[in-house]
Amino acid sequence: MREITGAELVELSNRTEVKIIDIRQVDAYNGWSLRGEKRGGHIANAKSLPVKWADYIDWIEVVRHKDILPEHTLVIYGYEKADIEKAANRFLKAGYYNISLYCGFVEEWSAIDLFPMNRMARYRNLVHAQWVQDLISGKRPDGYDNKKYVIVHAHYRNRNAYLSGHIPGAIDMDTLALEAPETWNRRTPEELKQSLENHGITSDTTVILYGKYMSPDKTDPFPGSAAGDIGAMRCAFIMLYAGVKDVRVLNGGFQAWEDAGFGVSFTDVPKIKVSDFGSVIPARPGLAVDTPEAKKMIASSDSELVCVRSRTEYIGEESGYNYIEKKGRIPGAIFADCGSDAYHMENYRNVDQTTREFPEISEMWRKSGITHDKHLAFYCGTGWRGSEAFINAWLMGYPGISVYDGGWFEWSSDPDNPYEVGVPDVQASKK
């Protein structure tokens, strides 16, 4: 192993056999300047592989999933030389022998504008644990210029998820406050107004949302009660739709908070009601699509309906829910595989529950025909997974995005709506 310069890295980066590996935490990769670097983000085309993952038992599976193979030339960079060397030694033990180290990211690469970098378009809306810790400690973290904030621990009919440990100062919010159990669609504007006001949220409040992943089991009567991590994404979408101007999501949820070693509270924090939300709801009506518009989108060459469900749901082997009888998919929708089932988002998450490397999500979508030049409406069974995919697209700066709120539940409830089962012959965009 040898250290290389920025000029050498520029030359290496043009070679197809070279893999540049960013071993900093994913938040730095996304865009946060965590060591005072001039430019936040990552070296162009780098892969995100935080050094803390090197201690995970399934580390090598993650590496291979990212198409980082022993025949590749590796360039490893990060903040601290000790961490760079730790990651390099982990690769050596796994049979990777062509490794170079780059230790000049902060002082050289980020400081020279000619060196190419990328970052997530809305990285400031995907905050890290230290950012939240600074906020509740009375500091003014980067990108926060407000005077009022509310931290929301989202859950579905499971206050114990909150009472068993939460971020100090956070209030709890049942997803039922924002969506109706009869349809699982967003509530009416009048209901949303009352719910948000009851939780102390106005259109000008900075809201930081997170949930707690509790290993949901789809055979349980209420599996969503253990999937507060996805529930937080659902709440974030509905708040954006309603008109909350500054919505943030804690990357990695409660697990990220615990991994950072910050304190946990067991206090049931009271909600401080506000008198008026402060704007007309919905302020962004175009973020939600209902069935009539979804049908128009399927027929249009300028839009796509994007199915964020598991493969078994997509081909009609199961509905995915114990309360949905019909199995199948909406004809014409593009498949954007969520993962194993209706309560997991493995294809959109890292092993530590942080959001997956955003260029990987974009590339996964591109291969399926999902591109940012079209109006995209994400859906799933009832809206949670569709909302998480929407948040991913929103964070990446996709311009025309919505959630088809009714999803498979609403579509399949109408016997006149067509549906398909089985493996499709061709999975491609409409021409």
C-alpha positions as CSV (number, residue, x, y, z in Angstrom):
1,M,0.0,0.0,0.0
2,R,1.2,3.5,-0.7
3,E,-0.1,7.0,-0.4
4,I,-0.9,9.0,-3.5
5,T,-1.4,12.7,-4.3
6,G,-4.5,14.4,-5.6
7,A,-2.9,14.6,-9.1
8,E,-2.3,10.9,-9.1
9,L,-5.9,10.3,-8.0
10,V,-7.2,12.4,-10.8
11,E,-5.3,10.2,-13.3
12,L,-6.4,7.0,-11.7
13,S,-10.1,8.1,-11.6
14,N,-10.3,7.9,-15.4
15,R,-9.5,4.2,-15.3
16,T,-12.4,1.7,-15.4
17,E,-10.7,-0.8,-13.1
18,V,-10.3,1.8,-10.3
19,K,-12.7,1.9,-7.4
20,I,-12.5,5.0,-5.2
21,I,-13.8,4.3,-1.7
22,D,-15.0,6.9,0.8
23,I,-14.7,5.5,4.3
24,R,-16.2,8.5,6.1
25,Q,-19.7,8.4,7.6
26,V,-22.5,8.5,5.0
27,D,-23.5,12.0,6.0
28,A,-20.1,13.4,4.9
29,Y,-20.5,11.5,1.7
30,N,-23.9,13.1,1.2
31,G,-22.6,16.6,1.6
32,W,-22.1,17.6,5.2
33,S,-18.7,19.2,6.0
34,L,-17.9,17.4,9.2
35,R,-14.2,18.4,9.4
36,G,-14.3,22.0,8.2
37,E,-13.6,21.0,4.6
38,K,-14.1,23.8,2.0
39,R,-16.5,21.7,-0.1
40,G,-18.8,19.1,1.3
41,G,-19.6,15.9,-0.5
42,H,-17.5,13.1,-2.0
43,I,-14.9,12.6,-4.7
44,A,-16.8,12.1,-8.0
45,N,-17.7,8.4,-8.6
46,A,-16.6,7.3,-5.1
47,K,-18.4,4.5,-3.3
48,S,-19.6,4.9,0.2
49,L,-18.2,2.3,2.7
50,P,-17.9,3.8,6.2
51,V,-15.1,2.4,8.2
52,K,-17.4,1.4,11.1
53,W,-18.9,-1.2,8.8
54,A,-15.6,-3.0,8.7
55,D,-16.5,-4.5,12.0
56,Y,-19.8,-5.9,10.7
57,I,-20.0,-9.6,10.2
58,D,-21.6,-9.1,6.7
59,W,-19.0,-6.5,5.6
60,I,-17.7,-8.6,2.7
61,E,-21.3,-9.1,1.4
62,V,-21.8,-5.3,1.4
63,V,-18.5,-4.9,-0.5
64,R,-19.4,-7.4,-3.2
65,H,-22.9,-5.9,-3.5
66,K,-21.3,-2.6,-4.4
67,D,-19.3,-4.4,-7.1
68,I,-16.0,-3.9,-5.4
69,L,-14.0,-7.0,-6.4
70,P,-10.4,-8.2,-5.7
71,E,-9.3,-7.6,-9.3
72,H,-10.1,-3.9,-8.9
73,T,-7.5,-1.2,-8.0
74,L,-8.7,0.5,-4.8
75,V,-8.1,4.0,-3.7
76,I,-9.3,4.5,-0.1
77,Y,-9.8,8.0,1.4
78,G,-11.3,9.5,4.5
79,Y,-10.8,12.1,7.3
80,E,-8.3,10.2,9.5
81,K,-5.2,8.3,8.4
82,A,-5.8,5.7,11.1
83,D,-9.3,5.0,9.7
84,I,-8.0,4.8,6.1
85,E,-5.4,2.3,7.2
86,K,-7.9,0.3,9.2
87,A,-10.2,0.0,6.1
88,A,-7.2,-0.9,3.9
89,N,-6.1,-3.7,6.2
90,R,-9.6,-5.0,6.3
91,F,-9.5,-5.2,2.5
92,L,-6.1,-6.9,2.6
93,K,-7.4,-9.6,4.9
94,A,-10.2,-10.2,2.4
95,G,-7.8,-10.7,-0.5
96,Y,-7.7,-7.2,-2.1
97,Y,-4.0,-6.4,-2.7
98,N,-3.9,-3.5,-5.2
99,I,-4.6,-0.6,-2.7
100,S,-3.6,3.0,-2.6
101,L,-4.3,5.5,0.2
102,Y,-5.3,9.1,-0.2
103,C,-5.0,11.2,2.9
104,G,-5.4,14.7,1.4
105,F,-9.2,15.0,1.1
106,V,-9.7,17.9,3.5
107,E,-6.5,19.9,2.8
108,E,-6.1,19.3,-0.9
109,W,-9.1,17.7,-2.7
110,S,-12.0,19.7,-1.2
111,A,-9.9,22.9,-1.2
112,I,-9.2,22.8,-5.0
113,D,-12.3,23.6,-7.1
114,L,-10.9,21.9,-10.1
115,F,-11.0,18.5,-8.4
116,P,-14.5,17.0,-9.1
117,M,-16.9,16.3,-6.3
118,N,-20.6,15.4,-6.0
119,R,-23.2,15.7,-3.2
120,M,-26.8,15.1,-2.6
121,A,-29.0,18.0,-3.8
122,R,-30.9,18.4,-0.5
123,Y,-28.4,16.8,1.9
124,R,-29.3,19.4,4.5
125,N,-32.7,17.8,4.8
126,L,-31.1,14.5,5.7
127,V,-29.5,15.4,9.0
128,H,-27.0,13.4,11.1
129,A,-27.1,12.7,14.8
130,Q,-24.5,15.3,15.8
131,W,-26.6,17.9,14.1
132,V,-29.6,17.0,16.2
133,Q,-27.4,16.9,19.3
134,D,-26.1,20.4,18.6
135,L,-29.7,21.6,18.1
136,I,-31.0,20.3,21.4
137,S,-27.9,21.6,23.1
138,G,-28.8,25.1,22.2
139,K,-26.2,25.5,19.4
140,R,-27.0,26.6,15.9
141,P,-26.0,23.7,13.6
142,D,-25.1,24.2,10.0
143,G,-28.1,25.0,7.8
144,Y,-30.4,25.9,10.6
145,D,-31.6,29.5,10.8
146,N,-34.9,29.1,12.5
147,K,-36.1,30.0,16.0
148,K,-38.6,27.1,16.5
149,Y,-38.2,23.4,15.9
150,V,-40.0,20.2,16.9
151,I,-38.4,16.7,17.0
152,V,-40.9,14.0,16.1
153,H,-40.6,10.3,17.0
154,A,-43.0,8.7,14.5
155,H,-44.7,5.4,15.2
156,Y,-47.9,3.5,14.3
157,R,-50.1,2.7,17.3
158,N,-47.0,1.9,19.4
159,R,-46.3,4.6,22.0
160,N,-44.1,2.0,23.7
161,A,-41.6,2.5,20.9
162,Y,-41.3,6.1,22.1
163,L,-41.6,5.5,25.8
164,S,-38.9,2.8,25.7
165,G,-36.4,5.4,24.7
166,H,-36.3,8.5,22.5
167,I,-34.2,11.5,21.6
168,P,-34.4,14.0,24.5
169,G,-37.1,16.6,23.9
170,A,-38.8,14.6,21.1
171,I,-42.6,14.3,21.1
172,D,-44.3,11.2,19.7
173,M,-46.6,11.2,16.7
174,D,-48.8,8.3,15.7
175,T,-49.0,8.1,11.9
176,L,-52.7,7.9,12.4
177,A,-52.6,11.6,13.1
178,L,-51.8,12.2,9.5
179,E,-53.4,9.3,7.6
180,A,-56.9,7.7,7.8
181,P,-57.1,4.0,8.7
182,E,-60.1,3.5,6.5
183,T,-58.1,4.1,3.3
184,W,-54.5,4.8,4.6
185,N,-54.6,7.9,2.5
186,R,-53.6,11.3,3.9
187,R,-56.2,12.9,6.0
188,T,-58.4,15.8,4.9
189,P,-56.9,19.3,5.0
190,E,-59.1,20.2,8.0
191,E,-57.9,17.1,9.9
192,L,-54.3,17.7,8.9
193,K,-54.5,21.3,10.2
194,Q,-55.8,20.2,13.5
195,S,-53.3,17.3,13.9
196,L,-50.3,19.5,13.1
197,E,-51.5,22.3,15.4
198,N,-52.0,19.7,18.2
199,H,-48.4,18.6,17.8
200,G,-47.1,22.2,17.9
201,I,-46.3,22.4,14.2
202,T,-46.8,25.4,12.0
203,S,-45.8,25.9,8.4
204,D,-42.7,27.8,9.7
205,T,-41.6,25.2,12.2
206,T,-38.4,23.2,11.5
207,V,-39.5,19.5,11.9
208,I,-37.0,16.8,12.5
209,L,-38.5,13.3,12.0
210,Y,-37.2,9.9,12.9
211,G,-38.5,6.5,13.8
212,K,-37.4,3.3,15.4
213,Y,-36.7,0.1,13.4
214,M,-37.9,-2.8,15.6
215,S,-37.6,-5.8,13.3
216,P,-41.1,-6.0,11.9
217,D,-42.6,-9.4,11.3
218,K,-45.3,-9.5,8.5
219,T,-47.1,-12.3,10.3
220,D,-47.9,-10.1,13.3
221,P,-51.4,-8.5,13.5
222,F,-49.9,-5.0,13.2
223,P,-46.4,-5.3,11.6
224,G,-46.3,-1.5,11.0
225,S,-46.0,-1.0,14.7
226,A,-42.4,-2.2,14.5
227,A,-41.6,-0.1,11.3
228,G,-41.5,3.4,12.7
229,D,-38.5,4.1,10.6
230,I,-40.7,3.9,7.4
231,G,-43.6,5.7,9.3
232,A,-41.3,8.7,9.8
233,M,-40.9,8.9,6.0
234,R,-44.6,8.8,5.6
235,C,-45.1,11.6,8.0
236,A,-42.3,13.6,6.3
237,F,-44.1,13.3,2.9
238,I,-47.5,14.4,4.3
239,M,-45.9,17.3,6.1
240,L,-44.3,18.5,2.9
241,Y,-47.7,18.1,1.1
242,A,-49.4,20.0,3.9
243,G,-47.0,22.9,3.7
244,V,-44.3,22.6,6.4
245,K,-41.5,24.5,4.8
246,D,-38.5,22.9,6.6
247,V,-38.8,19.1,6.9
248,R,-35.7,17.2,8.0
249,V,-35.2,13.5,8.5
250,L,-32.6,12.0,10.8
251,N,-30.5,9.7,8.7
252,G,-30.5,6.2,10.2
253,G,-33.3,7.1,12.6
254,F,-33.1,6.1,16.3
255,Q,-30.4,3.6,15.6
256,A,-28.1,6.4,14.3
257,W,-28.7,8.3,17.5
258,E,-27.8,5.2,19.6
259,D,-24.8,4.4,17.4
260,A,-23.5,8.0,18.1
261,G,-23.6,7.3,21.8
262,F,-25.9,10.2,22.7
263,G,-28.3,10.2,25.6
264,V,-31.7,8.7,25.6
265,S,-34.8,10.0,27.3
266,F,-37.8,8.1,28.7
267,T,-39.8,11.2,29.5
268,D,-43.3,11.5,27.9
269,V,-42.7,15.0,26.5
270,P,-46.0,17.0,26.4
271,K,-47.1,18.4,23.1
272,I,-47.5,22.2,23.1
273,K,-50.5,23.1,20.9
274,V,-50.3,26.1,18.5
275,S,-53.2,28.2,17.5
276,D,-52.8,28.2,13.8
277,F,-50.8,26.2,11.2
278,G,-50.2,29.5,9.3
279,S,-51.0,28.6,5.7
280,V,-53.6,26.9,3.6
281,I,-53.4,23.1,3.5
282,P,-52.3,21.6,1.2
283,A,-49.6,24.1,0.2
284,R,-48.2,21.6,-2.2
285,P,-51.1,19.6,-3.6
286,G,-49.2,18.3,-6.6
287,L,-47.1,16.1,-4.3
288,A,-50.1,13.7,-3.9
289,V,-51.7,11.8,-6.8
290,D,-55.1,10.1,-6.5
291,T,-56.5,7.3,-8.7
292,P,-57.9,9.4,-11.6
293,E,-54.6,11.1,-12.2
294,A,-52.7,7.9,-11.7
295,K,-54.6,6.4,-14.6
296,K,-53.7,9.4,-16.8
297,M,-50.0,9.0,-15.8
298,I,-50.0,5.4,-16.9
299,A,-51.3,6.4,-20.3
300,S,-48.9,9.3,-20.7
301,S,-45.4,9.2,-22.2
302,D,-44.3,12.0,-19.9
303,S,-44.9,10.2,-16.6
304,E,-44.4,6.9,-14.8
305,L,-46.2,5.1,-12.0
306,V,-43.5,3.6,-9.9
307,C,-44.3,0.4,-7.8
308,V,-42.2,0.3,-4.6
309,R,-43.2,-3.1,-3.4
310,S,-41.5,-6.5,-3.0
311,R,-41.1,-8.9,-5.9
312,T,-43.6,-11.3,-4.4
313,E,-46.2,-8.6,-4.3
314,Y,-45.4,-7.4,-7.8
315,I,-45.8,-10.8,-9.4
316,G,-49.0,-11.5,-7.4
317,E,-47.8,-14.3,-5.0
318,E,-49.0,-12.3,-2.0
319,S,-50.8,-9.0,-1.4
320,G,-48.3,-8.0,1.2
321,Y,-50.9,-7.2,3.9
322,N,-53.2,-9.2,6.1
323,Y,-56.1,-6.8,5.3
324,I,-55.7,-6.7,1.5
325,E,-57.2,-9.7,-0.3
326,K,-56.4,-9.1,-4.0
327,K,-53.0,-9.9,-5.3
328,G,-51.2,-8.5,-8.3
329,R,-49.9,-5.2,-9.8
330,I,-51.1,-2.2,-11.7
331,P,-50.6,-2.7,-15.4
332,G,-48.0,-0.3,-16.8
333,A,-46.3,0.6,-13.5
334,I,-42.5,0.3,-13.3
335,F,-41.1,-2.0,-10.6
336,A,-38.7,-0.4,-8.1
337,D,-38.1,-3.3,-5.7
338,C,-38.3,-2.2,-2.0
339,G,-36.8,-5.4,-0.6
340,S,-38.2,-8.4,1.2
341,D,-41.7,-7.4,2.2
342,A,-44.2,-4.6,2.9
343,Y,-42.4,-3.6,6.1
344,H,-38.8,-3.5,5.0
345,M,-36.8,-1.2,2.6
346,E,-33.5,-3.1,2.3
347,N,-32.9,-1.9,-1.3
348,Y,-33.1,1.7,-0.1
349,R,-31.1,1.3,3.1
350,N,-27.6,0.6,4.3
351,V,-26.8,-2.1,6.8
352,D,-27.0,0.4,9.6
353,Q,-30.4,1.7,8.5
354,T,-29.0,4.9,7.0
355,T,-30.2,5.9,3.5
356,R,-28.4,4.0,0.8
357,E,-25.7,5.7,-1.3
358,F,-27.8,8.0,-3.4
359,P,-26.0,7.3,-6.8
360,E,-26.8,3.6,-6.3
361,I,-30.5,4.4,-5.9
362,S,-30.5,6.6,-9.0
363,E,-28.7,3.9,-11.0
364,M,-31.1,1.2,-9.8
365,W,-34.0,3.4,-11.0
366,R,-32.3,4.3,-14.3
367,K,-31.9,0.6,-15.1
368,S,-35.6,0.2,-14.6
369,G,-36.5,3.2,-16.8
370,I,-37.1,5.6,-13.9
371,T,-35.6,8.9,-14.8
372,H,-35.8,12.4,-13.5
373,D,-37.1,13.9,-16.7
374,K,-40.6,12.5,-16.2
375,H,-43.3,13.0,-13.6
376,L,-42.9,10.1,-11.2
377,A,-45.6,9.0,-8.8
378,F,-44.3,6.4,-6.3
379,Y,-46.7,4.0,-4.7
380,C,-46.8,0.8,-2.7
381,G,-49.6,-1.0,-0.8
382,T,-50.8,1.9,1.4
383,G,-48.2,4.7,1.1
384,W,-45.4,4.1,3.5
385,R,-42.8,2.6,1.1
386,G,-43.9,4.9,-1.7
387,S,-43.3,7.9,0.6
388,E,-39.8,6.7,1.4
389,A,-38.9,6.4,-2.3
390,F,-40.5,9.9,-2.8
391,I,-38.2,11.2,0.0
392,N,-35.2,9.7,-1.7
393,A,-36.1,11.3,-5.0
394,W,-36.8,14.6,-3.2
395,L,-33.4,14.5,-1.5
396,M,-31.7,13.9,-4.8
397,G,-33.5,16.9,-6.4
398,Y,-35.8,15.1,-8.8
399,P,-38.1,17.9,-10.1
400,G,-41.5,16.2,-10.8
401,I,-42.3,13.7,-8.1
402,S,-45.4,12.6,-6.2
403,V,-46.9,9.8,-4.2
404,Y,-49.9,7.9,-5.6
405,D,-51.5,7.9,-2.2
406,G,-54.1,5.2,-2.7
407,G,-51.6,2.6,-4.0
408,W,-52.5,-1.0,-4.4
409,F,-55.0,-0.9,-1.6
410,E,-57.2,1.7,-3.3
411,W,-56.6,0.4,-6.9
412,S,-57.4,-3.2,-6.0
413,S,-60.6,-2.3,-4.1
414,D,-62.3,-1.3,-7.4
415,P,-63.2,-4.4,-9.3
416,D,-63.3,-2.4,-12.6
417,N,-59.6,-1.6,-12.4
418,P,-57.3,-3.9,-14.4
419,Y,-54.5,-5.8,-12.8
420,E,-51.8,-8.3,-13.7
421,V,-50.1,-11.3,-12.0
422,G,-47.0,-13.3,-12.9
423,V,-43.6,-12.4,-14.2
424,P,-43.9,-9.7,-17.0
425,D,-42.3,-10.5,-20.3
426,V,-40.7,-7.1,-20.5
427,Q,-40.0,-4.5,-17.8
428,A,-39.5,-1.2,-19.5
429,S,-40.8,2.4,-19.7
430,K,-43.6,3.3,-22.0
431,K,-42.4,4.6,-25.4
